[in-house]
Amino acid sequence: MKKRVGILISGRGSNMRSLIAAAAAPDFPAEIVLVISNAVNAEGLQHAAAAGIATQVISHKPYETREAFDAAVSASLEAAAVDIVCLAGFMRILSSWFTRYWEGRLVNIHPSLLPLFKGVHVHEQVLQAGVRISGCTDTPATLGARVLVEEHKLYPAALKVLAEDRVRLENGRAVFTRL
Ligand code: GRF
């Protein structure tokens, strides 16, 4: 049985698209069943809808607390019987309630080699720090584009491993059971 995946986005959704494209392969172990955006005009919503995937907008604005917003998102994911949640350019900080609730079933993509350059404006941070491996002639936009190409390969591969139950969390560390 394929794992059911919900994707949370806030904007462009190019990583979401890479997951949708990967999941279109008949032998991919997961299917994308729902895309939720907190931003009504997120570009990615149209792409998801065009691919025949259910979309929902849950704006964070009417909610008084992070937990209340997260509970609404969680309820939608559960209503769609989601097994795995993929964050793909989702620009809200999630409450620890949410991350605990979905622990082991929640995955994110981040465009730097963590623990370096957390948070937002990652490519600006990388360039400002003068990290040689990123190249010193890139602008944040061109560096972002180059990293994005790699993200689009990595994220579907990571979802595949998770959906095949080949990785689990042990004391906060990802442990691979079979490679
Ligand atoms: C990506 O670089 C992702 O790693 C980061 O935000 C960006 C989202 O881009 N979390 P997109 O919406 O997937 O195109």
Backbone and ligand atoms as CSV (ligand in chain L), in Angstrom:
chain,resi,resn,atom,element,x,y,z
A,1,MET,N,N,0.846,-1.219,0.000
A,1,MET,CA,C,0.000,0.000,0.000
A,1,MET,C,C,0.870,1.254,0.000
A,2,LYS,N,N,0.551,2.157,-0.894
A,2,LYS,CA,C,1.336,3.393,-0.951
A,2,LYS,C,C,1.055,4.257,0.273
A,3,LYS,N,N,2.080,4.921,0.772
A,3,LYS,CA,C,1.907,5.871,1.862
A,3,LYS,C,C,1.218,7.114,1.326
A,4,ARG,N,N,0.328,7.661,2.130
A,4,ARG,CA,C,-0.402,8.864,1.722
A,4,ARG,C,C,0.338,10.103,2.250
A,5,VAL,N,N,0.631,11.021,1.346
A,5,VAL,CA,C,1.477,12.172,1.692
A,5,VAL,C,C,0.701,13.476,1.575
A,6,GLY,N,N,0.841,14.304,2.594
A,6,GLY,CA,C,0.327,15.677,2.550
A,6,GLY,C,C,1.505,16.624,2.483
A,7,ILE,N,N,1.419,17.642,1.627
A,7,ILE,CA,C,2.526,18.598,1.486
A,7,ILE,C,C,2.048,19.970,1.959
A,8,LEU,N,N,2.870,20.617,2.776
A,8,LEU,CA,C,2.567,21.976,3.237
A,8,LEU,C,C,3.466,22.954,2.500
A,9,ILE,N,N,2.850,23.952,1.891
A,9,ILE,CA,C,3.609,24.963,1.141
A,9,ILE,C,C,3.170,26.369,1.568
A,10,SER,N,N,3.968,27.346,1.131
A,10,SER,CA,C,3.569,28.750,1.321
A,10,SER,C,C,3.727,29.557,0.041
A,11,GLY,N,N,4.428,28.996,-0.949
A,11,GLY,CA,C,4.757,29.852,-2.100
A,11,GLY,C,C,4.884,29.105,-3.402
A,12,ARG,N,N,6.051,29.279,-4.013
A,12,ARG,CA,C,6.348,28.776,-5.355
A,12,ARG,C,C,6.043,27.294,-5.557
A,13,GLY,N,N,6.484,26.483,-4.599
A,13,GLY,CA,C,6.141,25.064,-4.668
A,13,GLY,C,C,6.948,24.241,-5.649
A,14,SER,N,N,8.193,24.654,-5.907
A,14,SER,CA,C,8.957,23.841,-6.865
A,14,SER,C,C,9.362,22.496,-6.251
A,15,ASN,N,N,9.639,22.469,-4.951
A,15,ASN,CA,C,9.935,21.175,-4.316
A,15,ASN,C,C,8.698,20.290,-4.288
A,16,MET,N,N,7.555,20.898,-4.031
A,16,MET,CA,C,6.292,20.157,-4.108
A,16,MET,C,C,6.139,19.510,-5.474
A,17,ARG,N,N,6.481,20.282,-6.515
A,17,ARG,CA,C,6.350,19.746,-7.878
A,17,ARG,C,C,7.297,18.578,-8.111
A,18,SER,N,N,8.488,18.656,-7.522
A,18,SER,CA,C,9.425,17.534,-7.708
A,18,SER,C,C,8.878,16.276,-7.029
A,19,LEU,N,N,8.196,16.457,-5.897
A,19,LEU,CA,C,7.601,15.295,-5.222
A,19,LEU,C,C,6.434,14.741,-6.029
A,20,ILE,N,N,5.597,15.654,-6.569
A,20,ILE,CA,C,4.460,15.213,-7.382
A,20,ILE,C,C,4.964,14.443,-8.605
A,21,ALA,N,N,6.020,14.967,-9.223
A,21,ALA,CA,C,6.552,14.311,-10.422
A,21,ALA,C,C,7.111,12.932,-10.078
A,22,ALA,N,N,7.833,12.844,-8.963
A,22,ALA,CA,C,8.402,11.547,-8.569
A,22,ALA,C,C,7.291,10.552,-8.246
A,23,ALA,N,N,6.246,11.050,-7.565
A,23,ALA,CA,C,5.165,10.164,-7.129
A,23,ALA,C,C,4.300,9.699,-8.298
A,24,ALA,N,N,4.457,10.326,-9.453
A,24,ALA,CA,C,3.684,9.909,-10.632
A,24,ALA,C,C,4.199,8.572,-11.174
A,25,ALA,N,N,5.412,8.193,-10.800
A,25,ALA,CA,C,5.946,6.901,-11.262
A,25,ALA,C,C,5.181,5.772,-10.574
A,26,PRO,N,N,4.740,4.782,-11.328
A,26,PRO,CA,C,3.903,3.727,-10.751
A,26,PRO,C,C,4.556,2.996,-9.582
A,27,ASP,N,N,5.887,2.884,-9.600
A,27,ASP,CA,C,6.535,2.120,-8.527
A,27,ASP,C,C,6.975,2.986,-7.346
A,28,PHE,N,N,6.609,4.278,-7.354
A,28,PHE,CA,C,6.986,5.135,-6.216
A,28,PHE,C,C,6.131,4.717,-5.005
A,29,PRO,N,N,6.747,4.614,-3.813
A,29,PRO,CA,C,6.006,4.047,-2.675
A,29,PRO,C,C,5.034,5.004,-1.981
A,30,ALA,N,N,4.878,6.211,-2.500
A,30,ALA,CA,C,3.991,7.170,-1.840
A,30,ALA,C,C,3.174,7.921,-2.877
A,31,GLU,N,N,1.975,8.346,-2.462
A,31,GLU,CA,C,1.153,9.183,-3.343
A,31,GLU,C,C,0.833,10.500,-2.642
A,32,ILE,N,N,0.788,11.569,-3.421
A,32,ILE,CA,C,0.499,12.879,-2.848
A,32,ILE,C,C,-1.018,13.045,-2.873
A,33,VAL,N,N,-1.618,13.148,-1.690
A,33,VAL,CA,C,-3.091,13.186,-1.641
A,33,VAL,C,C,-3.633,14.571,-1.300
A,34,LEU,N,N,-2.775,15.436,-0.759
A,34,LEU,CA,C,-3.287,16.738,-0.325
A,34,LEU,C,C,-2.154,17.753,-0.270
A,35,VAL,N,N,-2.436,18.959,-0.749
A,35,VAL,CA,C,-1.482,20.075,-0.602
A,35,VAL,C,C,-2.199,21.176,0.166
A,36,ILE,N,N,-1.594,21.619,1.243
A,36,ILE,CA,C,-2.174,22.700,2.060
A,36,ILE,C,C,-1.233,23.897,2.003
A,37,SER,N,N,-1.804,25.071,1.789
A,37,SER,CA,C,-1.022,26.308,1.844
A,37,SER,C,C,-1.614,27.237,2.893
A,38,ASN,N,N,-0.751,27.933,3.598
A,38,ASN,CA,C,-1.243,28.952,4.537
A,38,ASN,C,C,-1.453,30.281,3.823
A,39,ALA,N,N,-0.940,30.359,2.595
A,39,ALA,CA,C,-1.063,31.616,1.827
A,39,ALA,C,C,-2.000,31.376,0.652
A,40,VAL,N,N,-3.006,32.206,0.545
A,40,VAL,CA,C,-4.046,31.982,-0.458
A,40,VAL,C,C,-3.505,32.073,-1.873
A,41,ASN,N,N,-2.500,32.934,-2.077
A,41,ASN,CA,C,-1.998,33.115,-3.446
A,41,ASN,C,C,-0.700,32.353,-3.725
A,42,ALA,N,N,-0.456,31.308,-2.973
A,42,ALA,CA,C,0.755,30.508,-3.227
A,42,ALA,C,C,0.683,29.924,-4.638
A,43,GLU,N,N,1.762,30.197,-5.379
A,43,GLU,CA,C,1.839,29.730,-6.776
A,43,GLU,C,C,1.666,28.212,-6.899
A,44,GLY,N,N,2.193,27.503,-5.937
A,44,GLY,CA,C,2.177,26.045,-5.987
A,44,GLY,C,C,0.775,25.457,-6.011
A,45,LEU,N,N,-0.200,26.176,-5.469
A,45,LEU,CA,C,-1.569,25.644,-5.402
A,45,LEU,C,C,-2.110,25.297,-6.782
A,46,GLN,N,N,-1.852,26.186,-7.747
A,46,GLN,CA,C,-2.348,25.948,-9.105
A,46,GLN,C,C,-1.713,24.700,-9.717
A,47,HIS,N,N,-0.423,24.552,-9.463
A,47,HIS,CA,C,0.265,23.377,-10.016
A,47,HIS,C,C,-0.299,22.089,-9.426
A,48,ALA,N,N,-0.555,22.121,-8.134
A,48,ALA,CA,C,-1.101,20.921,-7.484
A,48,ALA,C,C,-2.483,20.605,-8.043
A,49,ALA,N,N,-3.308,21.641,-8.151
A,49,ALA,CA,C,-4.671,21.430,-8.665
A,49,ALA,C,C,-4.621,20.911,-10.100
A,50,ALA,N,N,-3.703,21.474,-10.897
A,50,ALA,CA,C,-3.580,21.035,-12.293
A,50,ALA,C,C,-3.140,19.573,-12.366
A,51,ALA,N,N,-2.433,19.123,-11.340
A,51,ALA,CA,C,-2.001,17.727,-11.312
A,51,ALA,C,C,-3.085,16.825,-10.723
A,52,GLY,N,N,-4.244,17.409,-10.429
A,52,GLY,CA,C,-5.370,16.617,-9.928
A,52,GLY,C,C,-5.283,16.298,-8.445
A,53,ILE,N,N,-4.524,17.094,-7.724
A,53,ILE,CA,C,-4.365,16.844,-6.282
A,53,ILE,C,C,-5.254,17.805,-5.493
A,54,ALA,N,N,-5.876,17.299,-4.455
A,54,ALA,CA,C,-6.738,18.142,-3.611
A,54,ALA,C,C,-5.896,19.234,-2.956
A,55,THR,N,N,-6.409,20.450,-2.966
A,55,THR,CA,C,-5.686,21.556,-2.328
A,55,THR,C,C,-6.591,22.228,-1.297
A,56,GLN,N,N,-5.946,22.806,-0.306
A,56,GLN,CA,C,-6.681,23.556,0.717
A,56,GLN,C,C,-5.857,24.759,1.118
A,57,VAL,N,N,-6.547,25.865,1.381
A,57,VAL,CA,C,-5.872,27.019,1.972
A,57,VAL,C,C,-6.327,27.105,3.419
A,58,ILE,N,N,-5.364,27.086,4.317
A,58,ILE,CA,C,-5.688,27.336,5.727
A,58,ILE,C,C,-4.825,28.518,6.137
A,59,SER,N,N,-5.417,29.696,6.126
A,59,SER,CA,C,-4.648,30.887,6.505
A,59,SER,C,C,-4.370,30.851,8.003
A,60,HIS,N,N,-3.146,31.232,8.354
A,60,HIS,CA,C,-2.791,31.259,9.782
A,60,HIS,C,C,-3.384,32.483,10.466
A,61,LYS,N,N,-3.817,33.453,9.650
A,61,LYS,CA,C,-4.172,34.769,10.214
A,61,LYS,C,C,-5.318,34.754,11.231
A,62,PRO,N,N,-6.395,34.018,10.994
A,62,PRO,CA,C,-7.474,34.079,11.993
A,62,PRO,C,C,-7.167,33.338,13.297
A,63,TYR,N,N,-6.082,32.593,13.350
A,63,TYR,CA,C,-5.811,31.805,14.560
A,63,TYR,C,C,-5.001,32.613,15.561
A,64,GLU,N,N,-5.405,32.504,16.811
A,64,GLU,CA,C,-4.738,33.321,17.836
A,64,GLU,C,C,-3.412,32.736,18.287
A,65,THR,N,N,-3.291,31.441,18.179
A,65,THR,CA,C,-2.028,30.824,18.617
A,65,THR,C,C,-1.510,29.904,17.517
A,66,ARG,N,N,-0.217,29.627,17.581
A,66,ARG,CA,C,0.389,28.660,16.656
A,66,ARG,C,C,-0.277,27.307,16.792
A,67,GLU,N,N,-0.530,26.917,18.048
A,67,GLU,CA,C,-1.098,25.593,18.292
A,67,GLU,C,C,-2.470,25.444,17.639
A,68,ALA,N,N,-3.263,26.533,17.693
A,68,ALA,CA,C,-4.619,26.462,17.123
A,68,ALA,C,C,-4.544,26.303,15.605
A,69,PHE,N,N,-3.633,27.051,14.976
A,69,PHE,CA,C,-3.437,26.912,13.530
A,69,PHE,C,C,-2.936,25.506,13.203
A,70,ASP,N,N,-1.946,25.062,13.955
A,70,ASP,CA,C,-1.371,23.740,13.702
A,70,ASP,C,C,-2.411,22.637,13.884
A,71,ALA,N,N,-3.309,22.822,14.841
A,71,ALA,CA,C,-4.354,21.816,15.076
A,71,ALA,C,C,-5.295,21.750,13.882
A,72,ALA,N,N,-5.585,22.901,13.279
A,72,ALA,CA,C,-6.455,22.922,12.097
A,72,ALA,C,C,-5.773,22.221,10.922
A,73,VAL,N,N,-4.490,22.492,10.752
A,73,VAL,CA,C,-3.737,21.846,9.671
A,73,VAL,C,C,-3.704,20.337,9.905
A,74,SER,N,N,-3.441,19.969,11.137
A,74,SER,CA,C,-3.350,18.562,11.495
A,74,SER,C,C,-4.676,17.846,11.250
A,75,ALA,N,N,-5.773,18.515,11.588
A,75,ALA,CA,C,-7.101,17.913,11.395
A,75,ALA,C,C,-7.357,17.653,9.914
A,76,SER,N,N,-6.946,18.594,9.054
A,76,SER,CA,C,-7.119,18.398,7.613
A,76,SER,C,C,-6.282,17.233,7.107
A,77,LEU,N,N,-5.065,17.157,7.610
A,77,LEU,CA,C,-4.180,16.065,7.191
A,77,LEU,C,C,-4.772,14.721,7.612
A,78,GLU,N,N,-5.308,14.695,8.809
A,78,GLU,CA,C,-5.883,13.442,9.302
A,78,GLU,C,C,-7.156,13.085,8.562
A,79,ALA,N,N,-7.942,14.106,8.211
A,79,ALA,CA,C,-9.180,13.850,7.459
A,79,ALA,C,C,-8.862,13.214,6.114
A,80,ALA,N,N,-7.677,13.527,5.593
A,80,ALA,CA,C,-7.251,12.944,4.308
A,80,ALA,C,C,-6.440,11.664,4.526
A,81,ALA,N,N,-6.425,11.171,5.752
A,81,ALA,CA,C,-5.715,9.931,6.104
A,81,ALA,C,C,-4.237,9.960,5.686
A,82,VAL,N,N,-3.615,11.107,5.939
A,82,VAL,CA,C,-2.208,11.289,5.569
A,82,VAL,C,C,-1.295,10.486,6.512
A,83,ASP,N,N,-0.314,9.804,5.927
A,83,ASP,CA,C,0.673,9.056,6.719
A,83,ASP,C,C,1.950,9.866,6.940
A,84,ILE,N,N,2.333,10.641,5.907
A,84,ILE,CA,C,3.605,11.371,5.940
A,84,ILE,C,C,3.331,12.825,5.546
A,85,VAL,N,N,3.929,13.756,6.294
A,85,VAL,CA,C,3.792,15.179,5.972
A,85,VAL,C,C,5.126,15.691,5.452
A,86,CYS,N,N,5.109,16.309,4.266
A,86,CYS,CA,C,6.317,16.917,3.707
A,86,CYS,C,C,6.167,18.436,3.749
A,87,LEU,N,N,7.117,19.096,4.377
A,87,LEU,CA,C,7.148,20.558,4.356
A,87,LEU,C,C,7.952,20.963,3.135
A,88,ALA,N,N,7.412,21.846,2.328
A,88,ALA,CA,C,8.116,22.242,1.101
A,88,ALA,C,C,7.973,23.745,0.927
A,89,GLY,N,N,8.898,24.468,1.548
A,89,GLY,CA,C,8.808,25.919,1.499
A,89,GLY,C,C,7.631,26.427,2.321
A,90,PHE,N,N,7.393,25.768,3.453
A,90,PHE,CA,C,6.299,26.172,4.348
A,90,PHE,C,C,6.871,27.178,5.338
A,91,MET,N,N,6.376,28.410,5.281
A,91,MET,CA,C,7.047,29.509,5.971
A,91,MET,C,C,6.455,29.836,7.346
A,92,ARG,N,N,5.851,28.853,8.006
A,92,ARG,CA,C,5.396,29.050,9.372
A,92,ARG,C,C,6.236,28.179,10.302
A,93,ILE,N,N,6.579,28.717,11.458
A,93,ILE,CA,C,7.256,27.893,12.466
A,93,ILE,C,C,6.200,26.987,13.083
A,94,LEU,N,N,6.487,25.716,13.131
A,94,LEU,CA,C,5.514,24.769,13.681
A,94,LEU,C,C,5.685,24.645,15.191
A,95,SER,N,N,4.577,24.460,15.887
A,95,SER,CA,C,4.634,24.307,17.345
A,95,SER,C,C,5.249,22.954,17.690
A,96,SER,N,N,5.763,22.866,18.924
A,96,SER,CA,C,6.330,21.568,19.316
A,96,SER,C,C,5.221,20.531,19.441
A,97,TRP,N,N,3.991,21.009,19.706
A,97,TRP,CA,C,2.873,20.053,19.696
A,97,TRP,C,C,2.792,19.350,18.343
A,98,PHE,N,N,2.848,20.134,17.260
A,98,PHE,CA,C,2.712,19.566,15.913
A,98,PHE,C,C,3.874,18.629,15.594
A,99,THR,N,N,5.092,19.094,15.902
A,99,THR,CA,C,6.250,18.265,15.527
A,99,THR,C,C,6.293,16.966,16.346
A,100,ARG,N,N,5.815,17.043,17.585
A,100,ARG,CA,C,5.761,15.805,18.388
A,100,ARG,C,C,4.682,14.867,17.861
A,101,TYR,N,N,3.534,15.485,17.520
A,101,TYR,CA,C,2.405,14.690,17.046
A,101,TYR,C,C,2.776,13.907,15.787
A,102,TRP,N,N,3.504,14.571,14.880
A,102,TRP,CA,C,3.857,13.948,13.602
A,102,TRP,C,C,5.276,13.365,13.613
A,103,GLU,N,N,5.863,13.246,14.785
A,103,GLU,CA,C,7.250,12.780,14.878
A,103,GLU,C,C,7.461,11.451,14.132
A,104,GLY,N,N,8.509,11.422,13.327
A,104,GLY,CA,C,8.798,10.221,12.547
A,104,GLY,C,C,8.013,10.157,11.251
A,105,ARG,N,N,7.055,11.079,11.103
A,105,ARG,CA,C,6.218,11.078,9.893
A,105,ARG,C,C,6.255,12.455,9.233
A,106,LEU,N,N,7.241,13.271,9.629
A,106,LEU,CA,C,7.316,14.665,9.197
A,106,LEU,C,C,8.698,14.928,8.625
A,107,VAL,N,N,8.751,15.497,7.414
A,107,VAL,CA,C,10.068,15.708,6.794
A,107,VAL,C,C,10.095,17.092,6.149
A,108,ASN,N,N,11.285,17.689,6.179
A,108,ASN,CA,C,11.448,19.049,5.667
A,108,ASN,C,C,12.615,19.072,4.691
A,109,ILE,N,N,12.611,20.058,3.818
A,109,ILE,CA,C,13.778,20.282,2.950
A,109,ILE,C,C,14.296,21.673,3.267
A,110,HIS,N,N,15.625,21.776,3.413
A,110,HIS,CA,C,16.228,23.060,3.759
A,110,HIS,C,C,17.430,23.273,2.846
A,111,PRO,N,N,17.602,24.484,2.299
A,111,PRO,CA,C,18.623,24.654,1.262
A,111,PRO,C,C,20.024,24.973,1.762
A,112,SER,N,N,20.428,24.376,2.881
A,112,SER,CA,C,21.831,24.511,3.293
A,112,SER,C,C,22.229,23.234,3.992
A,113,LEU,N,N,23.520,23.123,4.262
A,113,LEU,CA,C,24.011,21.944,4.964
A,113,LEU,C,C,23.871,22.202,6.456
A,114,LEU,N,N,22.734,21.777,7.015
A,114,LEU,CA,C,22.497,21.996,8.440
A,114,LEU,C,C,23.562,21.254,9.252
A,115,PRO,N,N,23.978,21.727,10.412
A,115,PRO,CA,C,23.360,22.809,11.179
A,115,PRO,C,C,23.772,24.220,10.752
A,116,LEU,N,N,24.478,24.362,9.655
A,116,LEU,CA,C,24.847,25.709,9.208
A,116,LEU,C,C,23.675,26.385,8.516
A,117,PHE,N,N,23.534,27.663,8.754
A,117,PHE,CA,C,22.581,28.509,8.026
A,117,PHE,C,C,21.129,28.050,8.159
A,118,LYS,N,N,20.670,28.094,9.396
A,118,LYS,CA,C,19.264,27.778,9.671
A,118,LYS,C,C,18.371,28.955,9.306
A,119,GLY,N,N,17.095,28.734,9.414
A,119,GLY,CA,C,16.131,29.834,9.311
A,119,GLY,C,C,15.865,30.278,7.893
A,120,VAL,N,N,15.640,31.579,7.746
A,120,VAL,CA,C,15.278,32.115,6.424
A,120,VAL,C,C,16.448,32.895,5.826
A,121,HIS,N,N,16.275,33.357,4.577
A,121,HIS,CA,C,17.314,34.075,3.830
A,121,HIS,C,C,18.626,33.292,3.848
A,122,VAL,N,N,18.486,32.020,3.600
A,122,VAL,CA,C,19.612,31.101,3.728
A,122,VAL,C,C,20.728,31.448,2.744
A,123,HIS,N,N,20.377,31.726,1.501
A,123,HIS,CA,C,21.430,31.966,0.499
A,123,HIS,C,C,22.177,33.278,0.778
A,124,GLU,N,N,21.474,34.248,1.317
A,124,GLU,CA,C,22.130,35.493,1.737
A,124,GLU,C,C,23.116,35.191,2.870
A,125,GLN,N,N,22.675,34.373,3.825
A,125,GLN,CA,C,23.547,34.024,4.956
A,125,GLN,C,C,24.808,33.317,4.471
A,126,VAL,N,N,24.613,32.378,3.537
A,126,VAL,CA,C,25.743,31.595,3.018
A,126,VAL,C,C,26.751,32.518,2.359
A,127,LEU,N,N,26.249,33.423,1.528
A,127,LEU,CA,C,27.159,34.315,0.795
A,127,LEU,C,C,27.837,35.294,1.722
A,128,GLN,N,N,27.069,35.768,2.719
A,128,GLN,CA,C,27.642,36.727,3.655
A,128,GLN,C,C,28.761,36.102,4.477
A,129,ALA,N,N,28.601,34.819,4.784
A,129,ALA,CA,C,29.623,34.122,5.561
A,129,ALA,C,C,30.845,33.808,4.699
A,130,GLY,N,N,30.716,33.953,3.376
A,130,GLY,CA,C,31.862,33.715,2.490
A,130,GLY,C,C,32.269,32.261,2.429
A,131,VAL,N,N,31.291,31.368,2.543
A,131,VAL,CA,C,31.606,29.942,2.491
A,131,VAL,C,C,32.134,29.600,1.110
A,132,ARG,N,N,33.368,29.115,1.043
A,132,ARG,CA,C,34.006,28.937,-0.261
A,132,ARG,C,C,33.320,27.898,-1.115
A,133,ILE,N,N,32.766,26.885,-0.457
A,133,ILE,CA,C,32.174,25.795,-1.220
A,133,ILE,C,C,30.929,26.243,-1.996
A,134,SER,N,N,30.342,27.362,-1.595
A,134,SER,CA,C,29.174,27.849,-2.322
A,134,SER,C,C,29.560,28.726,-3.507
A,135,GLY,N,N,30.814,29.138,-3.585
A,135,GLY,CA,C,31.246,29.989,-4.692
A,135,GLY,C,C,30.976,31.439,-4.383
A,136,CYS,N,N,31.956,32.293,-4.730
A,136,CYS,CA,C,31.824,33.681,-4.297
A,136,CYS,C,C,31.246,34.580,-5.382
A,137,THR,N,N,30.951,34.038,-6.568
A,137,THR,CA,C,30.419,34.910,-7.613
A,137,THR,C,C,28.899,34.818,-7.731
A,138,ASP,N,N,28.309,33.896,-6.957
A,138,ASP,CA,C,26.850,33.764,-7.030
A,138,ASP,C,C,26.154,34.915,-6.341
A,139,THR,N,N,25.023,35.285,-6.863
A,139,THR,CA,C,24.112,36.139,-6.101
A,139,THR,C,C,23.192,35.202,-5.324
A,140,PRO,N,N,22.465,35.703,-4.318
A,140,PRO,CA,C,21.540,34.808,-3.615
A,140,PRO,C,C,20.585,34.106,-4.584
A,141,ALA,N,N,20.150,34.807,-5.613
A,141,ALA,CA,C,19.187,34.192,-6.543
A,141,ALA,C,C,19.822,33.060,-7.352
A,142,THR,N,N,21.064,33.275,-7.850
A,142,THR,CA,C,21.670,32.215,-8.664
A,142,THR,C,C,22.120,31.049,-7.789
A,143,LEU,N,N,22.592,31.371,-6.577
A,143,LEU,CA,C,22.951,30.288,-5.656
A,143,LEU,C,C,21.701,29.474,-5.324
A,144,GLY,N,N,20.606,30.187,-5.065
A,144,GLY,CA,C,19.335,29.521,-4.746
A,144,GLY,C,C,18.915,28.590,-5.868
A,145,ALA,N,N,19.061,29.041,-7.087
A,145,ALA,CA,C,18.652,28.228,-8.239
A,145,ALA,C,C,19.508,26.976,-8.346
A,146,ARG,N,N,20.808,27.123,-8.071
A,146,ARG,CA,C,21.694,25.952,-8.167
A,146,ARG,C,C,21.406,24.938,-7.069
A,147,VAL,N,N,21.130,25.448,-5.860
A,147,VAL,CA,C,20.812,24.532,-4.758
A,147,VAL,C,C,19.478,23.833,-5.042
A,148,LEU,N,N,18.546,24.599,-5.618
A,148,LEU,CA,C,17.205,24.058,-5.881
A,148,LEU,C,C,17.264,22.839,-6.801
A,149,VAL,N,N,18.162,22.858,-7.770
A,149,VAL,CA,C,18.305,21.712,-8.674
A,149,VAL,C,C,18.627,20.450,-7.865
A,150,GLU,N,N,19.497,20.621,-6.868
A,150,GLU,CA,C,19.865,19.467,-6.028
A,150,GLU,C,C,18.717,19.081,-5.099
A,151,GLU,N,N,18.006,20.100,-4.575
A,151,GLU,CA,C,16.860,19.807,-3.712
A,151,GLU,C,C,15.843,18.937,-4.435
A,152,HIS,N,N,15.632,19.258,-5.718
A,152,HIS,CA,C,14.595,18.544,-6.472
A,152,HIS,C,C,14.962,17.086,-6.704
A,153,LYS,N,N,16.254,16.758,-6.616
A,153,LYS,CA,C,16.659,15.350,-6.712
A,153,LYS,C,C,16.566,14.686,-5.338
A,154,LEU,N,N,17.009,15.451,-4.324
A,154,LEU,CA,C,17.130,14.872,-2.984
A,154,LEU,C,C,15.782,14.597,-2.327
A,155,TYR,N,N,14.834,15.534,-2.461
A,155,TYR,CA,C,13.601,15.404,-1.664
A,155,TYR,C,C,12.790,14.178,-2.076
A,156,PRO,N,N,12.581,13.938,-3.383
A,156,PRO,CA,C,11.871,12.703,-3.743
A,156,PRO,C,C,12.601,11.453,-3.250
A,157,ALA,N,N,13.937,11.473,-3.286
A,157,ALA,CA,C,14.706,10.309,-2.826
A,157,ALA,C,C,14.487,10.096,-1.328
A,158,ALA,N,N,14.441,11.195,-0.586
A,158,ALA,CA,C,14.243,11.094,0.869
A,158,ALA,C,C,12.832,10.592,1.180
A,159,LEU,N,N,11.846,11.085,0.447
A,159,LEU,CA,C,10.463,10.630,0.685
A,159,LEU,C,C,10.340,9.145,0.370
A,160,LYS,N,N,11.038,8.689,-0.654
A,160,LYS,CA,C,10.987,7.277,-1.037
A,160,LYS,C,C,11.502,6.402,0.119
A,161,VAL,N,N,12.625,6.786,0.688
A,161,VAL,CA,C,13.212,6.015,1.788
A,161,VAL,C,C,12.269,5.978,2.990
A,162,LEU,N,N,11.635,7.124,3.280
A,162,LEU,CA,C,10.707,7.196,4.416
A,162,LEU,C,C,9.457,6.365,4.145
A,163,ALA,N,N,8.923,6.466,2.942
A,163,ALA,CA,C,7.686,5.749,2.606
A,163,ALA,C,C,7.913,4.239,2.569
A,164,GLU,N,N,9.132,3.839,2.324
A,164,GLU,CA,C,9.447,2.406,2.316
A,164,GLU,C,C,9.838,1.906,3.703
A,165,ASP,N,N,9.647,2.755,4.715
A,165,ASP,CA,C,9.975,2.399,6.108
A,165,ASP,C,C,11.433,1.983,6.265
A,166,ARG,N,N,12.314,2.629,5.504
A,166,ARG,CA,C,13.735,2.280,5.604
A,166,ARG,C,C,14.493,3.228,6.521
A,167,VAL,N,N,13.777,4.168,7.129
A,167,VAL,CA,C,14.423,5.082,8.082
A,167,VAL,C,C,13.443,5.342,9.216
A,168,ARG,N,N,13.969,5.425,10.431
A,168,ARG,CA,C,13.113,5.772,11.564
A,168,ARG,C,C,13.894,6.683,12.509
A,169,LEU,N,N,13.116,7.356,13.372
A,169,LEU,CA,C,13.754,8.274,14.317
A,169,LEU,C,C,14.078,7.546,15.594
A,170,GLU,N,N,15.307,7.682,16.049
A,170,GLU,CA,C,15.702,7.132,17.348
A,170,GLU,C,C,16.411,8.228,18.103
A,171,ASN,N,N,15.817,8.671,19.208
A,171,ASN,CA,C,16.366,9.786,19.987
A,171,ASN,C,C,16.733,10.969,19.096
A,172,GLY,N,N,15.834,11.310,18.209
A,172,GLY,CA,C,16.038,12.483,17.377
A,172,GLY,C,C,17.000,12.282,16.215
A,173,ARG,N,N,17.496,11.079,16.037
A,173,ARG,CA,C,18.417,10.818,14.913
A,173,ARG,C,C,17.770,9.878,13.921
A,174,ALA,N,N,18.046,10.140,12.650
A,174,ALA,CA,C,17.507,9.261,11.612
A,174,ALA,C,C,18.384,8.014,11.535
A,175,VAL,N,N,17.749,6.864,11.706
A,175,VAL,CA,C,18.487,5.602,11.641
A,175,VAL,C,C,17.969,4.834,10.437
A,176,PHE,N,N,18.891,4.472,9.561
A,176,PHE,CA,C,18.507,3.748,8.347
A,176,PHE,C,C,18.519,2.255,8.643
A,177,THR,N,N,17.390,1.605,8.370
A,177,THR,CA,C,17.310,0.173,8.663
A,177,THR,C,C,17.880,-0.648,7.522
A,178,ARG,N,N,17.547,-0.247,6.292
A,178,ARG,CA,C,18.065,-0.941,5.105
A,178,ARG,C,C,18.447,0.140,4.120
A,179,LEU,N,N,19.550,-0.035,3.455
A,179,LEU,CA,C,19.920,0.977,2.448
A,179,LEU,C,C,19.569,0.513,1.055
L,1,GRF,C1,C,13.488,25.799,-0.894
L,1,GRF,O1,O,14.786,26.294,-1.082
L,1,GRF,C2,C,13.360,25.004,0.368
L,1,GRF,O2,O,14.493,24.277,0.687
L,1,GRF,C3,C,13.141,26.065,1.410
L,1,GRF,O3,O,12.363,27.052,0.779
L,1,GRF,C4,C,12.514,26.948,-0.623
L,1,GRF,C5,C,11.145,26.652,-1.171
L,1,GRF,O4,O,11.106,26.668,-2.573
L,1,GRF,N1,N,12.561,25.493,2.604
L,1,GRF,P1,P,9.878,26.023,-3.320
L,1,GRF,O5,O,8.604,26.681,-2.805
L,1,GRF,O6,O,9.879,24.556,-3.071
L,1,GRF,O7,O,10.096,26.359,-4.763
